[in-house]
Amino acid sequence: MSRKPLVAGNWKLYKNLRESTELAQALVQATGAESTPEIAVAPVFTALAKVADVLSGSPIALAAQDVFWEPQGAFTGEVGPLQLSDIGCRYVIVGHSERRQLFGETDEQVGRKVSAVLGHGMAPILCVGETLEEREAGQAEAVVVRQLQAGLRGLDAGQATKIVVAYEPVWAIGTGKTASPRDAQQMHARVRATVAERFGGGLAEQLRVLYGGSVKPDNAAALMAEPDIDGALVGGASLTLDAFSAIISAAQ
């Protein structure tokens, strides 16, 4: 079964409003009316509305970097799925390793966010991945499977078809280190097998699994040539048009 690749740019805590809209405009111009891989960009919350205007009418999707699981209420400082859906987000990154590692997000909280995103008509990009210590201890697959199962808990097959999974080994994020294509493929295959165990092989074959972790123009093609790697969640390399465009081209 053919899966359309997705290349998503996570701009993290970079770029002000002007810089975000300028990069979005440049990306729209470079992409044109159609794109073979699907493209999404996730600017900071304060730039979402302006970037949404820039992307309107283009094939590039708007994504958010995080979400709170309640749509509204007395939750100072949070942004809920109702607000993200209202502003035009198609995707929401959920459970990014920086949220787990730096801000203490638990598997249970990530699962609640997945359900909230789906409940408001958007697609979660569910991030899973092990630390270097967990990999060296031989626990990488167990950690990824645990995180994945928590993210899928309580979902039915119809909801699961809307999910994108991103495997992002924590030790490769922002370090310049990248999992080898073979290691990444092995983990992607395990992700797909875990979904098959829960929802069946047909749904698992539809699932898009992205690789994230120091994806760059010089390693993107080799990674995405693997049979179970369906695109990339790109961090630093998505902050410049040339680098991000090269990665998009590698996914075609």
C-alpha positions as CSV (number, residue, x, y, z in Angstrom):
1,M,0.0,0.0,0.0
2,S,1.3,3.4,-1.0
3,R,1.6,5.9,1.8
4,K,2.0,9.6,1.0
5,P,5.1,10.9,2.7
6,L,4.8,13.8,5.2
7,V,7.6,16.2,5.9
8,A,6.8,18.4,9.0
9,G,8.9,21.3,10.1
10,N,9.0,21.9,13.9
11,W,10.2,25.5,14.3
12,K,10.4,25.1,18.1
13,L,11.1,28.3,20.0
14,Y,12.6,30.1,17.1
15,K,11.5,33.0,14.9
16,N,9.4,36.0,15.7
17,L,6.2,36.9,13.9
18,R,7.9,38.6,10.9
19,E,10.5,35.8,10.5
20,S,7.8,33.1,10.7
21,T,5.6,34.7,8.1
22,E,8.6,35.4,5.8
23,L,9.7,31.8,5.9
24,A,6.1,30.6,5.3
25,Q,5.8,32.9,2.3
26,A,9.1,31.7,0.9
27,L,8.0,28.0,1.4
28,V,4.7,28.6,-0.3
29,Q,6.4,30.2,-3.3
30,A,8.9,27.4,-3.6
31,T,6.3,24.7,-3.3
32,G,3.7,25.9,-5.8
33,A,0.2,24.7,-6.1
34,E,1.0,21.0,-5.5
35,S,3.4,18.9,-3.5
36,T,4.2,15.2,-3.8
37,P,5.1,14.8,-0.2
38,E,2.7,16.4,2.2
39,I,4.2,19.4,4.0
40,A,3.4,20.8,7.4
41,V,5.0,23.6,9.4
42,A,4.7,24.2,13.2
43,P,5.6,27.8,14.2
44,V,5.4,29.2,17.7
45,F,1.8,29.7,19.1
46,T,2.1,33.5,18.6
47,A,2.7,33.1,14.9
48,L,0.0,30.5,14.1
49,A,-2.7,32.9,13.0
50,K,-0.5,34.9,10.7
51,V,1.2,31.8,9.2
52,A,-2.3,30.3,8.7
53,D,-3.2,33.3,6.5
54,V,0.0,32.8,4.5
55,L,-0.6,29.1,4.0
56,S,-4.2,29.6,3.0
57,G,-4.8,28.1,-0.5
58,S,-1.5,26.4,-0.6
59,P,-0.9,22.6,-0.1
60,I,1.1,23.3,3.1
61,A,-0.6,22.3,6.3
62,L,-0.5,24.3,9.6
63,A,0.6,22.4,12.7
64,A,0.9,23.3,16.4
65,Q,3.8,22.2,18.5
66,D,1.8,21.2,21.6
67,V,-1.7,21.3,23.1
68,F,-3.5,21.1,26.4
69,W,-6.2,18.4,26.6
70,E,-9.1,20.6,27.8
71,P,-10.8,22.8,25.2
72,Q,-11.3,25.7,27.6
73,G,-11.3,26.5,31.3
74,A,-9.3,28.0,34.1
75,F,-5.9,26.8,32.8
76,T,-3.7,29.9,32.7
77,G,-1.0,29.8,30.0
78,E,-2.4,26.8,28.1
79,V,-3.7,26.5,24.5
80,G,-6.4,24.0,23.9
81,P,-7.6,21.9,20.9
82,L,-10.6,24.1,20.4
83,Q,-8.4,27.2,19.8
84,L,-6.0,25.3,17.5
85,S,-8.8,23.9,15.4
86,D,-10.4,27.3,15.2
87,I,-7.2,28.8,13.9
88,G,-6.9,26.2,11.1
89,C,-4.4,23.7,12.4
90,R,-4.5,20.3,10.6
91,Y,-1.8,18.6,12.8
92,V,-0.6,18.9,16.4
93,I,2.7,17.5,17.6
94,V,2.0,15.6,20.8
95,G,4.5,14.1,23.2
96,H,7.7,15.5,21.7
97,S,10.7,14.4,23.6
98,E,11.5,17.9,24.7
99,R,8.0,18.0,26.3
100,R,8.6,14.7,28.0
101,Q,12.2,15.4,29.0
102,L,12.1,19.1,29.9
103,F,8.6,19.5,31.1
104,G,7.8,16.2,32.6
105,E,5.0,15.1,30.4
106,T,3.8,11.6,31.2
107,D,2.6,8.8,28.9
108,E,-0.9,9.3,30.4
109,Q,-0.9,13.1,29.7
110,V,0.3,12.4,26.1
111,G,-2.6,10.0,25.6
112,R,-5.1,12.6,26.8
113,K,-3.6,15.1,24.3
114,V,-3.9,12.5,21.5
115,S,-7.6,12.0,22.3
116,A,-8.2,15.8,22.6
117,V,-6.7,16.5,19.2
118,L,-8.7,13.8,17.5
119,G,-11.8,14.9,19.2
120,H,-11.5,18.4,17.5
121,G,-10.9,17.1,14.0
122,M,-7.1,17.4,13.8
123,A,-4.4,14.8,13.4
124,P,-1.9,14.2,16.2
125,I,1.8,13.6,15.3
126,L,2.5,11.3,18.2
127,C,6.2,11.3,19.1
128,V,7.9,8.3,20.7
129,G,11.6,7.6,21.3
130,E,14.2,6.4,23.8
131,T,17.0,8.1,25.6
132,L,20.7,7.1,25.0
133,E,20.7,5.4,28.4
134,E,17.6,3.3,27.5
135,R,19.1,2.3,24.2
136,E,22.4,1.3,25.8
137,A,20.5,-0.8,28.3
138,G,18.7,-2.6,25.6
139,Q,15.3,-1.0,26.5
140,A,14.8,1.0,23.3
141,E,12.0,-1.1,21.8
142,A,10.2,-1.6,25.1
143,V,10.2,2.2,25.8
144,V,8.9,3.0,22.3
145,V,6.2,0.3,22.5
146,R,5.1,1.6,25.9
147,Q,4.8,5.2,24.7
148,L,3.0,4.1,21.6
149,Q,0.5,2.0,23.5
150,A,-0.2,4.8,25.9
151,G,-0.8,7.2,23.0
152,L,-3.3,4.7,21.4
153,R,-5.1,3.8,24.6
154,G,-8.8,4.1,24.4
155,L,-8.9,4.8,20.6
156,D,-10.9,2.9,18.1
157,A,-9.7,1.9,14.6
158,G,-11.4,5.0,13.0
159,Q,-9.5,7.3,15.3
160,A,-6.2,5.4,14.8
161,T,-6.3,5.9,11.0
162,K,-5.9,9.6,11.6
163,I,-2.7,9.4,13.7
164,V,0.8,10.0,12.4
165,V,3.7,8.5,14.5
166,A,7.1,10.1,14.7
167,Y,10.0,8.0,16.0
168,E,12.6,10.4,17.4
169,P,15.4,8.9,19.5
170,V,16.0,11.4,22.2
171,W,19.8,11.1,21.8
172,A,19.6,12.2,18.2
173,I,17.6,15.4,18.7
174,G,19.7,18.6,18.4
175,T,22.9,16.6,18.8
176,G,23.9,16.2,15.2
177,K,23.7,12.4,15.7
178,T,21.3,10.4,13.6
179,A,20.1,6.9,13.9
180,S,21.4,4.8,11.0
181,P,18.9,4.0,8.3
182,R,19.0,0.4,9.4
183,D,18.4,1.2,13.1
184,A,15.6,3.7,12.2
185,Q,13.9,1.2,9.9
186,Q,14.0,-1.5,12.6
187,M,12.2,0.7,15.1
188,H,9.7,1.9,12.5
189,A,8.9,-1.7,11.7
190,R,8.4,-2.3,15.4
191,V,6.0,0.7,15.6
192,R,4.0,-0.7,12.7
193,A,3.9,-4.2,14.2
194,T,2.7,-2.8,17.5
195,V,-0.2,-1.0,15.7
196,A,-0.9,-4.2,13.8
197,E,-1.2,-6.1,17.0
198,R,-3.8,-3.7,18.2
199,F,-5.8,-2.7,15.1
200,G,-4.8,-5.3,12.4
201,G,-2.3,-5.3,9.6
202,G,-4.5,-3.3,7.1
203,L,-4.6,-0.3,9.4
204,A,-0.9,-0.6,10.3
205,E,0.0,-0.6,6.6
206,Q,-1.8,2.8,6.2
207,L,0.0,4.3,9.2
208,R,2.5,7.0,8.4
209,V,5.6,6.7,10.6
210,L,8.1,9.6,10.4
211,Y,11.7,9.8,11.5
212,G,12.9,12.7,13.6
213,G,16.3,13.4,15.0
214,S,18.9,15.6,13.3
215,V,17.4,15.1,9.9
216,K,19.4,17.0,7.3
217,P,19.7,17.3,3.6
218,D,22.6,14.9,3.5
219,N,20.9,12.1,5.4
220,A,17.2,12.5,4.5
221,A,17.3,10.5,1.3
222,A,18.9,7.5,2.9
223,L,16.5,7.5,5.8
224,M,13.4,7.9,3.7
225,A,14.5,5.2,1.3
226,E,13.7,2.6,4.0
227,P,10.4,0.9,3.5
228,D,8.8,1.8,6.8
229,I,10.0,5.4,7.0
230,D,7.3,7.7,5.5
231,G,8.8,11.1,5.9
232,A,10.4,13.2,8.6
233,L,9.8,15.5,11.5
234,V,12.4,18.1,11.0
235,G,13.8,20.5,13.6
236,G,16.7,22.8,13.0
237,A,16.9,22.1,9.3
238,S,13.3,23.3,8.8
239,L,14.4,26.8,9.8
240,T,16.0,27.7,6.5
241,L,14.3,27.4,3.1
242,D,17.2,25.7,1.3
243,A,17.7,23.0,3.9
244,F,14.0,22.3,4.3
245,S,13.3,22.3,0.6
246,A,16.2,19.8,0.1
247,I,14.6,17.4,2.7
248,I,11.2,17.8,1.0
249,S,12.8,16.9,-2.3
250,A,14.3,13.8,-0.8
251,A,10.8,12.6,0.2
252,Q,9.5,12.7,-3.4
